[in-house]
């Protein structure tokens, strides 16, 4: 297995009999998924996606990625939430958070349309000056405010730079298969389109064209990524907590929550974990946070955050637990040099690798935090390859769905996301929101 769960550091917080007692509940939740009889069952396409994906579209993704690589200095990916987090997480995890600064034979990739920041947009436009561009706009409807505004800007920029005919060759739309504003526009203008599947929600969509086109453009092996997910699907198929680590992880989360641990912190020990943490937070936060229920997902990257949030984790309110992602093989090495003067007193580290010190910091932190009353689980991940990323994505998606059903919520809807949009549209004067605008105006007084 590429991902395994180590519960050594939960031993003082979860007894074996507690896993035994909750196992039937986890098994029932898993059966709801497999039988497609639970809430949100219309959005379970991710479960078989690693083996049942559209092979023709998959081939087109690789062809389009090769075209982008040959014709562009920069690919601008426009999307928000699940429409960009997974792809960015993959690129930073497998390649580097400094991907755009590395020497490479693939384009720089920038992500936009995920905020409404004047500064961010102007800075990206400045970066794009004088560069050959391609755009991948990702939106099932084509009307998501943040993404649609950015697309207006970049569509206009490409048309003015290349003309409509050439711009059409440089715009790729990932959207609904048959309908919607973006699909209609793409068909009319001749943009190549890829599909956001009807039965896969945004936060579960990284292994669809939503994530795969930018990922492939970065030169990442998407065949290996899908194989990792396919192997996870095959290996995480048992209903027993003692042979299915994804179910055991879901069960442990629920046991700890029922003991008052309402916050889960995903811990990485590498900077390339940052965006994977963000993807994970959306996955679990949007799936479980409803009906006044859920575990609040948070994240840190140690050892950096040991000098900030580390104090709270060690000595603050005992409302949290940690899930540590341990990348066993970081893929590179660096030996610490000796200093003849030993001015910093660190010659005892000379000759050791940085990863050895990093792993030791992790072990020391595990002991300190568990001694301080914070349960810790460890996800052992073999390496930072495309295969392991695909495996890890499926592991988390499965665990999240099971955990949501154990909580008694629908893990596949997001009703609360619409609330801010209604208020924003009303305040901005969108037609059809006059009543809401009047109500908000009264409240503002």
Buried (B, 14 or more C-beta within 10 A) or exposed (E): BBBBBBBEBBEEBBEEEBBEEBBEBBBBBBEBBEEEEBBBBEBBBBBEBBEEBBEEBBEBBBEBBEBBBEBBEBBBBBBBBBBBBBBBBBBBBBBBBEBBEEEBEBBBBBBBBBBEEEEBBEEBBEBBEEEEBBBBBBBBBBEBBBBBBBBEBBBEBBBEBBEEEEBBBBBBBBBBBEEBBBBBBBEEBEBBBBBBBEBBBBBBBBBBBBBBBBBBBBBBBBBBBBBBBBBBBEBBEBBEBEEBBBBBBBBBBBBBBEBEBBBBBBBBBBEBBBBBBBBBBBBBBBBBBBEEEBBBBBBBBBBBBBEEBBEEBBEEEEEBBBBBBBBBEBEEEEEBEEEEEEEEEEBEBEEEBBBBBBBEBBEEBBEBBBEEEBBBBBBBBBBBBBBBBBBBBBBBBBBBBBBBBBBEBBBBBBEEEEEEEEBBBBBEEBEEBEEBBEEBEEEEE
